[in-house]
């Protein structure tokens, strides 16, 4: 799928291919005014007419701990290590926001396209097919009836067809909860973007239950702004086995992005099934009729 993830990719590329701080700040897109405002925000006064190379030198001094800010000189000096930690936290927060935006846009695209394959759905101009998956894509599908059922598929064609059949042949519609805690995203150290989303499953005018789905997305190295699905883990829990009086809560993801990241780093992608099993809000069954 083509996603507007230019911001995240551009930031990553610039950081990777910049040899040092000076080379990074000398880039044309890093305007003199931006550096000037940054120094001012850090309490480092500079003459308004300062040239860009002088501003860069002052930033280098500040980042290396050779410079005390105006605030520090007045008696409120903070250790340089604290400055580094703040900068690191800000960078991580910005990256996490970009990843979350990517995950939200992916879910909007994916579920709109999948639901459009429903016989009564609004047709999409975009085609559903294996081209949206890596050739060695894997899928684990778990649904609860009176006993647990698990299906596994390997290959872009098989994964694509199984997801398609849920909507086209079993007449299911997926309604993801992209607000509050219904969506959690993370990136592994290898660049795999993890998207965990919860929502409700419907057929006609009936809400059958809830679902929880986790995607592993990998950026295509030869097609700009294109992410393909590497792994899919889907679990559906229906209502008909719930105890009397039990209501389905608003679907949400109970674990945090760092748990997703830790689970994937250095492990098989499909190991996430365990996390799915312990994090679902309610136990029930998937009505496959």
N, C-alpha and C positions, 0 to 999 in steps of 0.2 A: 504494500500500500504506500502511496505517496503522502508524506506527512510534512507539515510545515515545521520542521525541526531545525531550520537553518541556524537559529540563534545558538542552540546547544552545540551543534557540530562546529560552528565557526569558532566559538570560544575554545572548544577542545583542540581544534586544529592550530589556532594561534598559540596556545600555551605549549603544545607539543613541539612546534617548529620554531619557536623563539629560543635563541641560544642563551640569552640573558635578559635581565630587566631592561637594560638600555635599548636593546634591539626591539623589545616589546613596545616600549613607550615611544620609540621613534617612528613607529608605523603611522602612515598618513591618517588613518581613521582615528588614531588617538590624538585628538585635537589639543592645542595648547590650552584652550579654555577649560577643558576637562581636567587637565593636570592642575591648573591654577585653582579651580574650585575644590579639587580633592585636598590640596595642601591647606587651603583656607578652612575646610571642614575639620582638619586635624589640628587646627590651632597654630599653623605655621604661616605667618604673614610673609607675603612676597610683593614687591612692587608690581602694580598692574601692567607695566610695560615690559616685564621680564620676558626674555626670549625663551623658546621652548627648551633649548638645551640646558639653560640655567635651571628651569623648573625640574627637568629630569635629574640633574645632579642633586637637587635638593631632596627629591623623592628617594634617590639611592641612599643619601645620607640618613634620611629618616628611617628607611627600612633596615638599614644596617645597624641602627642603634647609635649612630654618631651624632644624632641631632636631638636636642630636647625641644619639646613644643612650648608654645607660650604658656600653656596651662601648667606644664611641668615646672617651668622656671618660677612660677608663682607659689610653688610649694606643694603641688598636687601631682608630683611625678609618679608615673606608673612604670613598673618593670617592663623592659623591652619584650620579655617573653609573653607578657600579657597582651601586648600589641599584636604579636604574631598569632596568638591564640584567637584573638578577636577577628583578625583578618582571615584566618583559616575557617573560623565558624561562618563568617559572612560568605566566603566562597562556597562552602559546602551547602549553605542554605540556598544560595542562588542556583547551584547545580541541581539540588533536590527539587526546587520549584520548576526548573526546566524539564526534569524527568517527569514530574507529576503532570505538567501541561502536555507532554508528549503522550503519556498514558491516557489522559482524558480524551485527547483528540483521537487516539487509536481506537478507544472503546466506542466513541461516537460513530466513527467510520465502520468498525467491524460489525457492531450489532445492527446498524441501519442496513448494511449490505446483506447480512445474514437474514434479518427479518423480511427483507424485500423478496426473498425466495419463497416466502409463504404463498400458497395459491391465491389468497385474497389480499396479499400485501401490495403496497405501492411499489411498482417496479423501479429498479435502479438502472441508470444508464451503464453503470460499471458491472463487469462480469464477475460472478463468483466462480472460483476455480483454484486449481493447485498452484497457480502462479503466485499466489499470496503466501505460500509456504516454502520453506527450504525442502529440498528433495528428501532429506533424511529426517524430516519432521516427525515428532512422536506425539501421540495423544493417549491420555488415560481418562476414561469416562467411568465414573462411579455413580450409581443411583440406588436408592434404598427402597426396597419393597418390604415384604415380611422378612426377607433375608437380603443381604447385600449382594449387589451385582457389579462386576467390574469388567470393562472391555478395554483392550489396548490395540492401538493401530500404529503402524510405522509406514512412513512414506507420504509425500505431499498429496498424492492422489487419494489414498485411503482416508487420510485425516480430513481432507476437504469433503469427500463424499459422505463421511459419517456425520459431520456437522450439518451438511446440507440436508441429509435425511431427517434430522430432528425437526427441521422447519417445514420441509417440503412434503414429507410423507407422514410425520407424526403430528403435524400442525401445531407445533409449539412456537411461542413467541417469547423472546427474552427482553426483560425490562431492567437494564442495569441501573443501580443506584450510584450515580457519579458525584453525589454530594456527601458532605459530612464524612463518615467513616466507611462509606461504601466503596472507596477506591484507595488503594495504597500502591505506591510504585517505588522501585529501587533499581540501582545499577550494580551489577557484580563487578569485581575487579577486572574481569576480562571484557567488559563492555556490553554484556547481555542485559538488556532492559527488562525488568520484571514488572508485570502489571497484574495486580490482584483486584478483582472486582466482584461485588456481590449484587444480587438483584432478585427479582421475582420471575416465575415462569407462568405463562398463561396459555390457555387454549380456549378459543372463542371468548366468551364473557366470564370464564372461570379462572381464578388464580389457583394453579395446581400446587404451588409451593415456592421454595426458594432455591437459588443456585449460587454457587461460588466457583469462579473460574480464574485460573492463573495462566498467563501467557509469558513465554520467554521470547523476546524479540531481538533480532540481530540485524544491524545495519548492513545493507548491501554495499560492498566496496566498489562496485563498478557502476552503480546507479545512484546519483545524488538524491538525498532526502528520501530514500526508500528503505523501509524496514519490513522484514519478512518474519513470519512466525516459525520459530524453531521447536517450541514445545507448547502443548495445551494440556492442562489438567482441569477437568470439569466434574463437578459433583452436583447432583440435583437431589433435593429432599422434598418430598411431597407432604400433603396435609392428612391423607386418609389414615395414617397410623398414629396420629397425634392423640394424646389423651384428651378426654372431653374438657372443654373450657380453656385449653391451651391455645393461645393466639400466636400467629407468626409475627415476630418482631420485625421492625424495619431492618432489612438486610444490611449487614455491615461486616467489615473485615476486622477481626479481633487482634491480629498481630501487626507489628510495626514494620516499616521498611527495612530496618536493620536486621530483623529476623529473616526476612526474605533473602537479603543479601548473604547473610551468614549461611543459610541453608544451601544456597546454590554454589558458593565459592568452594571449589575443590571437590564437589560431589556430583553424582549423577543428577541430571535435570529432573528426572521423574521421582526423585526422593521427596519431592514436595507433597506427594499424596498423603503422607503422614500428617503434615501440617493441616491439610484440608480436613482430614478426618476428625482432628481434635478441636477445630476452630469453628465448625458450623454451629449456628445458634440453636437449631432445633432438630430433633431427629424425626424422620417421617418416612414416607415412601414416594417413589416416583410413579405416577399413574401413566402407564404406557399404553393405555387403551385409546 
